[in-house]
Amino acid sequence: METIGSRITQLRKAKGWSQSHLAGVIEICTDTKITQQSIQQIESGETKNPRHLEDFATALDVSEKYLRFGED
């Protein structure tokens, strides 16, 4: 079953980005600070309903709906 975390992981890896790089892109694009550790927890499923999901969507150039449900 796909999760928010697995979709973020797939999108991040497709761009060739590390978790730290994604954190930097989020900060540049949205002025929101997210740590690499927070991204790891989201991707692993430890954090199931992450705050700032809109910021992830902006940085990864997808809709928030896609991250939540796997559809646009």
PDB file with one MODEL, atoms N, CA, C and O in Angstrom:
MODEL        1
ATOM      1  N   MET A   1       0.839  -1.187   0.000  1.00  0.00           N
ATOM      2  CA  MET A   1       0.000   0.000   0.000  1.00  0.00           C
ATOM      3  C   MET A   1       0.882   1.248   0.000  1.00  0.00           C
ATOM      4  O   MET A   1       1.793   1.378   0.818  1.00  0.00           O
ATOM      5  N   GLU A   2       0.605   2.139  -0.906  1.00  0.00           N
ATOM      6  CA  GLU A   2       1.360   3.386  -0.954  1.00  0.00           C
ATOM      7  C   GLU A   2       0.917   4.311   0.166  1.00  0.00           C
ATOM      8  O   GLU A   2      -0.257   4.363   0.533  1.00  0.00           O
ATOM      9  N   THR A   3       1.876   5.029   0.690  1.00  0.00           N
ATOM     10  CA  THR A   3       1.617   5.988   1.760  1.00  0.00           C
ATOM     11  C   THR A   3       2.151   7.351   1.337  1.00  0.00           C
ATOM     12  O   THR A   3       2.828   7.482   0.318  1.00  0.00           O
ATOM     13  N   ILE A   4       1.836   8.351   2.132  1.00  0.00           N
ATOM     14  CA  ILE A   4       2.407   9.678   1.892  1.00  0.00           C
ATOM     15  C   ILE A   4       3.931   9.573   1.857  1.00  0.00           C
ATOM     16  O   ILE A   4       4.584  10.111   0.963  1.00  0.00           O
ATOM     17  N   GLY A   5       4.476   8.879   2.835  1.00  0.00           N
ATOM     18  CA  GLY A   5       5.931   8.735   2.920  1.00  0.00           C
ATOM     19  C   GLY A   5       6.534   8.045   1.718  1.00  0.00           C
ATOM     20  O   GLY A   5       7.580   8.461   1.219  1.00  0.00           O
ATOM     21  N   SER A   6       5.884   6.991   1.248  1.00  0.00           N
ATOM     22  CA  SER A   6       6.434   6.270   0.090  1.00  0.00           C
ATOM     23  C   SER A   6       6.351   7.117  -1.175  1.00  0.00           C
ATOM     24  O   SER A   6       7.240   7.049  -2.024  1.00  0.00           O
ATOM     25  N   ARG A   7       5.300   7.908  -1.309  1.00  0.00           N
ATOM     26  CA  ARG A   7       5.206   8.795  -2.474  1.00  0.00           C
ATOM     27  C   ARG A   7       6.291   9.874  -2.416  1.00  0.00           C
ATOM     28  O   ARG A   7       6.905  10.193  -3.435  1.00  0.00           O
ATOM     29  N   ILE A   8       6.524  10.432  -1.236  1.00  0.00           N
ATOM     30  CA  ILE A   8       7.591  11.431  -1.089  1.00  0.00           C
ATOM     31  C   ILE A   8       8.937  10.801  -1.438  1.00  0.00           C
ATOM     32  O   ILE A   8       9.741  11.408  -2.145  1.00  0.00           O
ATOM     33  N   THR A   9       9.186   9.587  -0.946  1.00  0.00           N
ATOM     34  CA  THR A   9      10.441   8.890  -1.244  1.00  0.00           C
ATOM     35  C   THR A   9      10.613   8.688  -2.745  1.00  0.00           C
ATOM     36  O   THR A   9      11.679   8.971  -3.291  1.00  0.00           O
ATOM     37  N   GLN A  10       9.577   8.202  -3.411  1.00  0.00           N
ATOM     38  CA  GLN A  10       9.647   7.952  -4.858  1.00  0.00           C
ATOM     39  C   GLN A  10       9.938   9.238  -5.624  1.00  0.00           C
ATOM     40  O   GLN A  10      10.793   9.260  -6.510  1.00  0.00           O
ATOM     41  N   LEU A  11       9.233  10.295  -5.283  1.00  0.00           N
ATOM     42  CA  LEU A  11       9.433  11.570  -5.974  1.00  0.00           C
ATOM     43  C   LEU A  11      10.831  12.127  -5.718  1.00  0.00           C
ATOM     44  O   LEU A  11      11.491  12.613  -6.637  1.00  0.00           O
ATOM     45  N   ARG A  12      11.275  12.053  -4.477  1.00  0.00           N
ATOM     46  CA  ARG A  12      12.604  12.562  -4.119  1.00  0.00           C
ATOM     47  C   ARG A  12      13.689  11.794  -4.871  1.00  0.00           C
ATOM     48  O   ARG A  12      14.600  12.398  -5.439  1.00  0.00           O
ATOM     49  N   LYS A  13      13.593  10.474  -4.875  1.00  0.00           N
ATOM     50  CA  LYS A  13      14.606   9.660  -5.551  1.00  0.00           C
ATOM     51  C   LYS A  13      14.579   9.865  -7.061  1.00  0.00           C
ATOM     52  O   LYS A  13      15.626   9.840  -7.708  1.00  0.00           O
ATOM     53  N   ALA A  14      13.386  10.069  -7.627  1.00  0.00           N
ATOM     54  CA  ALA A  14      13.276  10.317  -9.071  1.00  0.00           C
ATOM     55  C   ALA A  14      14.015  11.595  -9.466  1.00  0.00           C
ATOM     56  O   ALA A  14      14.496  11.716 -10.592  1.00  0.00           O
ATOM     57  N   LYS A  15      14.100  12.539  -8.542  1.00  0.00           N
ATOM     58  CA  LYS A  15      14.817  13.788  -8.797  1.00  0.00           C
ATOM     59  C   LYS A  15      16.308  13.657  -8.476  1.00  0.00           C
ATOM     60  O   LYS A  15      17.095  14.559  -8.765  1.00  0.00           O
ATOM     61  N   GLY A  16      16.688  12.522  -7.873  1.00  0.00           N
ATOM     62  CA  GLY A  16      18.086  12.318  -7.512  1.00  0.00           C
ATOM     63  C   GLY A  16      18.509  13.085  -6.275  1.00  0.00           C
ATOM     64  O   GLY A  16      19.690  13.379  -6.091  1.00  0.00           O
ATOM     65  N   TRP A  17      17.543  13.410  -5.428  1.00  0.00           N
ATOM     66  CA  TRP A  17      17.808  14.221  -4.242  1.00  0.00           C
ATOM     67  C   TRP A  17      17.984  13.358  -3.002  1.00  0.00           C
ATOM     68  O   TRP A  17      17.340  12.319  -2.857  1.00  0.00           O
ATOM     69  N   SER A  18      18.862  13.800  -2.111  1.00  0.00           N
ATOM     70  CA  SER A  18      18.965  13.213  -0.773  1.00  0.00           C
ATOM     71  C   SER A  18      17.878  13.830   0.109  1.00  0.00           C
ATOM     72  O   SER A  18      17.242  14.815  -0.266  1.00  0.00           O
ATOM     73  N   GLN A  19      17.680  13.245   1.262  1.00  0.00           N
ATOM     74  CA  GLN A  19      16.720  13.821   2.213  1.00  0.00           C
ATOM     75  C   GLN A  19      17.171  15.213   2.634  1.00  0.00           C
ATOM     76  O   GLN A  19      16.344  16.112   2.786  1.00  0.00           O
ATOM     77  N   SER A  20      18.464  15.397   2.824  1.00  0.00           N
ATOM     78  CA  SER A  20      18.991  16.714   3.206  1.00  0.00           C
ATOM     79  C   SER A  20      18.761  17.742   2.103  1.00  0.00           C
ATOM     80  O   SER A  20      18.438  18.897   2.380  1.00  0.00           O
ATOM     81  N   HIS A  21      18.928  17.315   0.855  1.00  0.00           N
ATOM     82  CA  HIS A  21      18.690  18.233  -0.264  1.00  0.00           C
ATOM     83  C   HIS A  21      17.219  18.636  -0.310  1.00  0.00           C
ATOM     84  O   HIS A  21      16.901  19.809  -0.507  1.00  0.00           O
ATOM     85  N   LEU A  22      16.325  17.673  -0.130  1.00  0.00           N
ATOM     86  CA  LEU A  22      14.893  17.989  -0.108  1.00  0.00           C
ATOM     87  C   LEU A  22      14.587  18.992   0.994  1.00  0.00           C
ATOM     88  O   LEU A  22      13.814  19.927   0.783  1.00  0.00           O
ATOM     89  N   ALA A  23      15.182  18.811   2.164  1.00  0.00           N
ATOM     90  CA  ALA A  23      14.969  19.761   3.260  1.00  0.00           C
ATOM     91  C   ALA A  23      15.397  21.167   2.837  1.00  0.00           C
ATOM     92  O   ALA A  23      14.717  22.145   3.145  1.00  0.00           O
ATOM     93  N   GLY A  24      16.522  21.262   2.135  1.00  0.00           N
ATOM     94  CA  GLY A  24      16.991  22.559   1.660  1.00  0.00           C
ATOM     95  C   GLY A  24      16.071  23.176   0.624  1.00  0.00           C
ATOM     96  O   GLY A  24      15.827  24.383   0.646  1.00  0.00           O
ATOM     97  N   VAL A  25      15.561  22.356  -0.282  1.00  0.00           N
ATOM     98  CA  VAL A  25      14.643  22.854  -1.309  1.00  0.00           C
ATOM     99  C   VAL A  25      13.359  23.355  -0.658  1.00  0.00           C
ATOM    100  O   VAL A  25      12.836  24.402  -1.039  1.00  0.00           O
ATOM    101  N   ILE A  26      12.853  22.615   0.317  1.00  0.00           N
ATOM    102  CA  ILE A  26      11.644  23.050   1.027  1.00  0.00           C
ATOM    103  C   ILE A  26      11.885  24.407   1.673  1.00  0.00           C
ATOM    104  O   ILE A  26      11.037  25.296   1.588  1.00  0.00           O
ATOM    105  N   GLU A  27      13.031  24.568   2.314  1.00  0.00           N
ATOM    106  CA  GLU A  27      13.324  25.844   2.977  1.00  0.00           C
ATOM    107  C   GLU A  27      13.429  26.986   1.963  1.00  0.00           C
ATOM    108  O   GLU A  27      12.916  28.078   2.205  1.00  0.00           O
ATOM    109  N   ILE A  28      14.086  26.740   0.842  1.00  0.00           N
ATOM    110  CA  ILE A  28      14.231  27.782  -0.177  1.00  0.00           C
ATOM    111  C   ILE A  28      12.882  28.145  -0.789  1.00  0.00           C
ATOM    112  O   ILE A  28      12.573  29.323  -0.971  1.00  0.00           O
ATOM    113  N   CYS A  29      12.078  27.127  -1.108  1.00  0.00           N
ATOM    114  CA  CYS A  29      10.799  27.362  -1.804  1.00  0.00           C
ATOM    115  C   CYS A  29       9.711  27.930  -0.901  1.00  0.00           C
ATOM    116  O   CYS A  29       8.866  28.703  -1.353  1.00  0.00           O
ATOM    117  N   THR A  30       9.731  27.549   0.373  1.00  0.00           N
ATOM    118  CA  THR A  30       8.587  27.872   1.232  1.00  0.00           C
ATOM    119  C   THR A  30       8.955  28.598   2.513  1.00  0.00           C
ATOM    120  O   THR A  30       8.072  29.017   3.261  1.00  0.00           O
ATOM    121  N   ASP A  31      10.247  28.754   2.776  1.00  0.00           N
ATOM    122  CA  ASP A  31      10.717  29.386   4.011  1.00  0.00           C
ATOM    123  C   ASP A  31      10.323  28.584   5.253  1.00  0.00           C
ATOM    124  O   ASP A  31      10.196  29.141   6.344  1.00  0.00           O
ATOM    125  N   THR A  32      10.131  27.273   5.081  1.00  0.00           N
ATOM    126  CA  THR A  32       9.808  26.370   6.189  1.00  0.00           C
ATOM    127  C   THR A  32      11.020  25.499   6.466  1.00  0.00           C
ATOM    128  O   THR A  32      11.569  24.884   5.552  1.00  0.00           O
ATOM    129  N   LYS A  33      11.443  25.444   7.730  1.00  0.00           N
ATOM    130  CA  LYS A  33      12.582  24.605   8.102  1.00  0.00           C
ATOM    131  C   LYS A  33      12.087  23.209   8.452  1.00  0.00           C
ATOM    132  O   LYS A  33      11.261  23.038   9.349  1.00  0.00           O
ATOM    133  N   ILE A  34      12.600  22.212   7.733  1.00  0.00           N
ATOM    134  CA  ILE A  34      12.306  20.811   8.009  1.00  0.00           C
ATOM    135  C   ILE A  34      13.640  20.090   8.048  1.00  0.00           C
ATOM    136  O   ILE A  34      14.470  20.276   7.158  1.00  0.00           O
ATOM    137  N   THR A  35      13.857  19.278   9.056  1.00  0.00           N
ATOM    138  CA  THR A  35      15.135  18.588   9.191  1.00  0.00           C
ATOM    139  C   THR A  35      15.152  17.298   8.373  1.00  0.00           C
ATOM    140  O   THR A  35      14.109  16.751   8.013  1.00  0.00           O
ATOM    141  N   GLN A  36      16.361  16.834   8.095  1.00  0.00           N
ATOM    142  CA  GLN A  36      16.526  15.544   7.416  1.00  0.00           C
ATOM    143  C   GLN A  36      15.895  14.444   8.254  1.00  0.00           C
ATOM    144  O   GLN A  36      15.293  13.520   7.708  1.00  0.00           O
ATOM    145  N   GLN A  37      16.024  14.530   9.570  1.00  0.00           N
ATOM    146  CA  GLN A  37      15.441  13.523  10.462  1.00  0.00           C
ATOM    147  C   GLN A  37      13.914  13.499  10.329  1.00  0.00           C
ATOM    148  O   GLN A  37      13.313  12.424  10.325  1.00  0.00           O
ATOM    149  N   SER A  38      13.293  14.655  10.223  1.00  0.00           N
ATOM    150  CA  SER A  38      11.838  14.712  10.045  1.00  0.00           C
ATOM    151  C   SER A  38      11.428  14.057   8.731  1.00  0.00           C
ATOM    152  O   SER A  38      10.430  13.338   8.674  1.00  0.00           O
ATOM    153  N   ILE A  39      12.195  14.307   7.681  1.00  0.00           N
ATOM    154  CA  ILE A  39      11.896  13.689   6.392  1.00  0.00           C
ATOM    155  C   ILE A  39      12.049  12.179   6.494  1.00  0.00           C
ATOM    156  O   ILE A  39      11.228  11.438   5.953  1.00  0.00           O
ATOM    157  N   GLN A  40      13.078  11.719   7.172  1.00  0.00           N
ATOM    158  CA  GLN A  40      13.283  10.277   7.347  1.00  0.00           C
ATOM    159  C   GLN A  40      12.097   9.652   8.074  1.00  0.00           C
ATOM    160  O   GLN A  40      11.642   8.571   7.700  1.00  0.00           O
ATOM    161  N   GLN A  41      11.596  10.319   9.107  1.00  0.00           N
ATOM    162  CA  GLN A  41      10.454   9.804   9.866  1.00  0.00           C
ATOM    163  C   GLN A  41       9.189   9.759   9.010  1.00  0.00           C
ATOM    164  O   GLN A  41       8.389   8.833   9.138  1.00  0.00           O
ATOM    165  N   ILE A  42       9.005  10.737   8.151  1.00  0.00           N
ATOM    166  CA  ILE A  42       7.847  10.753   7.253  1.00  0.00           C
ATOM    167  C   ILE A  42       7.970   9.627   6.231  1.00  0.00           C
ATOM    168  O   ILE A  42       7.020   8.877   6.005  1.00  0.00           O
ATOM    169  N   GLU A  43       9.142   9.518   5.618  1.00  0.00           N
ATOM    170  CA  GLU A  43       9.331   8.499   4.587  1.00  0.00           C
ATOM    171  C   GLU A  43       9.220   7.085   5.144  1.00  0.00           C
ATOM    172  O   GLU A  43       8.740   6.187   4.453  1.00  0.00           O
ATOM    173  N   SER A  44       9.650   6.878   6.365  1.00  0.00           N
ATOM    174  CA  SER A  44       9.591   5.537   6.964  1.00  0.00           C
ATOM    175  C   SER A  44       8.205   5.189   7.486  1.00  0.00           C
ATOM    176  O   SER A  44       7.943   4.039   7.838  1.00  0.00           O
ATOM    177  N   GLY A  45       7.319   6.176   7.538  1.00  0.00           N
ATOM    178  CA  GLY A  45       5.969   5.935   8.043  1.00  0.00           C
ATOM    179  C   GLY A  45       5.823   6.175   9.529  1.00  0.00           C
ATOM    180  O   GLY A  45       4.736   6.011  10.082  1.00  0.00           O
ATOM    181  N   GLU A  46       6.906   6.561  10.182  1.00  0.00           N
ATOM    182  CA  GLU A  46       6.849   6.851  11.618  1.00  0.00           C
ATOM    183  C   GLU A  46       5.941   8.051  11.891  1.00  0.00           C
ATOM    184  O   GLU A  46       5.201   8.072  12.874  1.00  0.00           O
ATOM    185  N   THR A  47       6.009   9.040  11.016  1.00  0.00           N
ATOM    186  CA  THR A  47       5.101  10.187  11.063  1.00  0.00           C
ATOM    187  C   THR A  47       4.076   9.973   9.959  1.00  0.00           C
ATOM    188  O   THR A  47       4.407  10.054   8.776  1.00  0.00           O
ATOM    189  N   LYS A  48       2.843   9.702  10.338  1.00  0.00           N
ATOM    190  CA  LYS A  48       1.826   9.298   9.361  1.00  0.00           C
ATOM    191  C   LYS A  48       1.105  10.475   8.699  1.00  0.00           C
ATOM    192  O   LYS A  48       0.715  10.382   7.535  1.00  0.00           O
ATOM    193  N   ASN A  49       0.926  11.568   9.419  1.00  0.00           N
ATOM    194  CA  ASN A  49       0.190  12.712   8.879  1.00  0.00           C
ATOM    195  C   ASN A  49       1.035  13.970   9.074  1.00  0.00           C
ATOM    196  O   ASN A  49       0.790  14.759   9.987  1.00  0.00           O
ATOM    197  N   PRO A  50       2.032  14.147   8.205  1.00  0.00           N
ATOM    198  CA  PRO A  50       2.994  15.229   8.427  1.00  0.00           C
ATOM    199  C   PRO A  50       2.389  16.615   8.292  1.00  0.00           C
ATOM    200  O   PRO A  50       1.520  16.867   7.457  1.00  0.00           O
ATOM    201  N   ARG A  51       2.880  17.501   9.142  1.00  0.00           N
ATOM    202  CA  ARG A  51       2.558  18.916   8.971  1.00  0.00           C
ATOM    203  C   ARG A  51       3.323  19.401   7.745  1.00  0.00           C
ATOM    204  O   ARG A  51       4.261  18.744   7.295  1.00  0.00           O
ATOM    205  N   HIS A  52       2.939  20.503   7.228  1.00  0.00           N
ATOM    206  CA  HIS A  52       3.653  21.130   6.105  1.00  0.00           C
ATOM    207  C   HIS A  52       3.605  20.299   4.825  1.00  0.00           C
ATOM    208  O   HIS A  52       4.508  20.395   3.994  1.00  0.00           O
ATOM    209  N   LEU A  53       2.565  19.486   4.657  1.00  0.00           N
ATOM    210  CA  LEU A  53       2.471  18.668   3.450  1.00  0.00           C
ATOM    211  C   LEU A  53       2.434  19.542   2.196  1.00  0.00           C
ATOM    212  O   LEU A  53       2.960  19.159   1.151  1.00  0.00           O
ATOM    213  N   GLU A  54       1.821  20.698   2.303  1.00  0.00           N
ATOM    214  CA  GLU A  54       1.780  21.626   1.167  1.00  0.00           C
ATOM    215  C   GLU A  54       3.194  22.055   0.767  1.00  0.00           C
ATOM    216  O   GLU A  54       3.478  22.253  -0.415  1.00  0.00           O
ATOM    217  N   ASP A  55       4.078  22.198   1.758  1.00  0.00           N
ATOM    218  CA  ASP A  55       5.458  22.575   1.470  1.00  0.00           C
ATOM    219  C   ASP A  55       6.186  21.462   0.711  1.00  0.00           C
ATOM    220  O   ASP A  55       6.960  21.738  -0.206  1.00  0.00           O
ATOM    221  N   PHE A  56       5.938  20.209   1.093  1.00  0.00           N
ATOM    222  CA  PHE A  56       6.515  19.080   0.360  1.00  0.00           C
ATOM    223  C   PHE A  56       6.010  19.079  -1.079  1.00  0.00           C
ATOM    224  O   PHE A  56       6.785  18.878  -2.013  1.00  0.00           O
ATOM    225  N   ALA A  57       4.716  19.303  -1.255  1.00  0.00           N
ATOM    226  CA  ALA A  57       4.124  19.315  -2.595  1.00  0.00           C
ATOM    227  C   ALA A  57       4.761  20.405  -3.454  1.00  0.00           C
ATOM    228  O   ALA A  57       5.078  20.171  -4.621  1.00  0.00           O
ATOM    229  N   THR A  58       4.945  21.581  -2.887  1.00  0.00           N
ATOM    230  CA  THR A  58       5.567  22.681  -3.622  1.00  0.00           C
ATOM    231  C   THR A  58       6.985  22.316  -4.043  1.00  0.00           C
ATOM    232  O   THR A  58       7.355  22.494  -5.203  1.00  0.00           O
ATOM    233  N   ALA A  59       7.771  21.811  -3.113  1.00  0.00           N
ATOM    234  CA  ALA A  59       9.169  21.476  -3.397  1.00  0.00           C
ATOM    235  C   ALA A  59       9.289  20.351  -4.423  1.00  0.00           C
ATOM    236  O   ALA A  59      10.207  20.348  -5.243  1.00  0.00           O
ATOM    237  N   LEU A  60       8.360  19.398  -4.375  1.00  0.00           N
ATOM    238  CA  LEU A  60       8.417  18.240  -5.274  1.00  0.00           C
ATOM    239  C   LEU A  60       7.615  18.455  -6.561  1.00  0.00           C
ATOM    240  O   LEU A  60       7.582  17.586  -7.432  1.00  0.00           O
ATOM    241  N   ASP A  61       6.973  19.614  -6.672  1.00  0.00           N
ATOM    242  CA  ASP A  61       6.221  20.003  -7.868  1.00  0.00           C
ATOM    243  C   ASP A  61       5.074  19.039  -8.184  1.00  0.00           C
ATOM    244  O   ASP A  61       4.885  18.617  -9.324  1.00  0.00           O
ATOM    245  N   VAL A  62       4.317  18.708  -7.138  1.00  0.00           N
ATOM    246  CA  VAL A  62       3.103  17.892  -7.273  1.00  0.00           C
ATOM    247  C   VAL A  62       2.015  18.529  -6.420  1.00  0.00           C
ATOM    248  O   VAL A  62       2.269  19.476  -5.677  1.00  0.00           O
ATOM    249  N   SER A  63       0.808  18.004  -6.534  1.00  0.00           N
ATOM    250  CA  SER A  63      -0.279  18.529  -5.713  1.00  0.00           C
ATOM    251  C   SER A  63      -0.271  17.867  -4.335  1.00  0.00           C
ATOM    252  O   SER A  63       0.221  16.753  -4.161  1.00  0.00           O
ATOM    253  N   GLU A  64      -0.825  18.577  -3.375  1.00  0.00           N
ATOM    254  CA  GLU A  64      -0.988  17.994  -2.042  1.00  0.00           C
ATOM    255  C   GLU A  64      -1.903  16.771  -2.126  1.00  0.00           C
ATOM    256  O   GLU A  64      -1.705  15.788  -1.412  1.00  0.00           O
ATOM    257  N   LYS A  65      -2.893  16.841  -2.992  1.00  0.00           N
ATOM    258  CA  LYS A  65      -3.812  15.709  -3.183  1.00  0.00           C
ATOM    259  C   LYS A  65      -3.049  14.470  -3.646  1.00  0.00           C
ATOM    260  O   LYS A  65      -3.338  13.360  -3.200  1.00  0.00           O
ATOM    261  N   TYR A  66      -2.081  14.655  -4.535  1.00  0.00           N
ATOM    262  CA  TYR A  66      -1.279  13.515  -4.987  1.00  0.00           C
ATOM    263  C   TYR A  66      -0.517  12.893  -3.819  1.00  0.00           C
ATOM    264  O   TYR A  66      -0.486  11.671  -3.678  1.00  0.00           O
ATOM    265  N   LEU A  67       0.091  13.721  -2.990  1.00  0.00           N
ATOM    266  CA  LEU A  67       0.836  13.176  -1.855  1.00  0.00           C
ATOM    267  C   LEU A  67      -0.084  12.421  -0.899  1.00  0.00           C
ATOM    268  O   LEU A  67       0.291  11.373  -0.373  1.00  0.00           O
ATOM    269  N   ARG A  68      -1.272  12.945  -0.677  1.00  0.00           N
ATOM    270  CA  ARG A  68      -2.208  12.293   0.250  1.00  0.00           C
ATOM    271  C   ARG A  68      -2.822  11.014  -0.315  1.00  0.00           C
ATOM    272  O   ARG A  68      -2.911   9.996   0.372  1.00  0.00           O
ATOM    273  N   PHE A  69      -3.245  11.083  -1.588  1.00  0.00           N
ATOM    274  CA  PHE A  69      -4.077  10.006  -2.129  1.00  0.00           C
ATOM    275  C   PHE A  69      -3.490   9.290  -3.347  1.00  0.00           C
ATOM    276  O   PHE A  69      -4.031   8.274  -3.782  1.00  0.00           O
ATOM    277  N   GLY A  70      -2.407   9.801  -3.893  1.00  0.00           N
ATOM    278  CA  GLY A  70      -1.813   9.172  -5.060  1.00  0.00           C
ATOM    279  C   GLY A  70      -2.502   9.522  -6.361  1.00  0.00           C
ATOM    280  O   GLY A  70      -2.326   8.836  -7.368  1.00  0.00           O
ATOM    281  N   GLU A  71      -3.283  10.584  -6.343  1.00  0.00           N
ATOM    282  CA  GLU A  71      -3.998  11.015  -7.553  1.00  0.00           C
ATOM    283  C   GLU A  71      -4.032  12.529  -7.598  1.00  0.00           C
ATOM    284  O   GLU A  71      -3.959  13.197  -6.567  1.00  0.00           O
ATOM    285  N   ASP A  72      -4.142  13.063  -8.805  1.00  0.00           N
ATOM    286  CA  ASP A  72      -4.233  14.524  -8.956  1.00  0.00           C
ATOM    287  C   ASP A  72      -5.651  14.973  -9.091  1.00  0.00           C
ATOM    288  O   ASP A  72      -5.910  16.168  -9.226  1.00  0.00           O
TER     289      ASP A  72
ENDMDL
END
